[in-house]
Amino acid sequence: MTKILMTSVRDDEQAAIDQFAREHNVDIVTTPKLIDDAVDLTKDVDGLVIQQRSPVDPAVYPQLKAHGLKQIATRTAGFDMVDLQAAHANGLTVTNVPAYSPRSVAEHALMQIFRLLRKSYRFDAQVAQNDFRWFSDEQALEIHTATIGIIGVGRIGGTLAKLLKALGARVLGFDVKPREEMRGIVEYVSKEDLLRQSDVVSLHVDLNPTSTGLIAAPDLALMKPTAGLVNASRGPVVVTADLVAALKDHQLAAAALDTFEGENEVVMTDRREKGLADVPLVEELHAMDNVILTPHIAFFTNLAVKNMVDFALEDVLLILAGKHSPHEV
């Protein structure tokens, strides 16, 4: 029987894992550990599925090769945690799950766009202080009167654009490879024009050398002082120090961040006692009443979790059968 190891497994994934094992007659071993700490478990398995944000330890790749493995499947869209050159040098095919549920992230971004337009961050902070007043500068924009800019009009950004268009918003888009089928839904403009015109900017790009630091001080300076920024892509896409400075200087009104620099130190940790002093930029963001932080959970829906498990495991079986996966990277 084919035996597959899955690392970093959460309780909410187990039902989908058990169902796949039954339906495909495979043995799936799970561990909450990262592959860095579980590489010994690969000695007697045929396939490997991982999930993590931190880089895989370089020592792992030759160990996997020595244990006879032929692939690594990450059950995430992002694969920057895997050193592709090292993996390929050790005969390992790498796959990801590029479209586990574009709707999950798009719906999260839409929720945050509404929260920024309705200035819910202001009311949340006030009501938490037992202040139930409202002020003239808290008047909201109805979404059909707003201009929303999407940077990265791919699977997720395109799904968000369709949702926004259905709600009557004007949707601007910037992408290095504009999709013709999105014309009529998205008005493609330059990044600079998008930043200047948008009431909210939502980021949906992959993390790569060209997208790292994509939004920095000069870009934030172009935005309206009343505008908001949503990041549900990857933390390093935005230069966090520049964002903090722009928010303090009122170059833009607010930000909703599901991903942010320093998140690897805090996501999935309990900081109620320890606090955030060891991650000062995150601490500063957390203290600001015009920043909405969520712990990288935009993907976290019923359908997305099942698809991430199923697609990653299906890729393992394809490669073990000597076939190619459409998700090889």
Buried (B, 14 or more C-beta within 10 A) or exposed (E): EBEBBBBBBEEEBBEBBEEBBEEBEBEBBBBEBBBBBBBEBBEEBBBBBBBBBEEBBEEBBEBBBEBEBBBBBBBBBBBBBBBEEBBEEBEBBBBBBBBBBBBBBBBBBBBBBBBBBBBBBBBEEBEEEEEEEEEEEEEBBEBEEBBBBBBBBBBBBBBBBBBBBEBEBBBBBBBEEEBEEBEEBBBBBEBEBBBBBBBBBBBBBBBEEEBBEBBBEEBBEBBBEBBBBBBBBBBBBBBBBBBBEBBEEEBBBBBBBBBBBBBBEBBEEEBEEEEBEEBEBBBBBBEBEBBBBBBBEBBBBEEBBBBBBBBBBBBBBBBBEEEEBEBBE
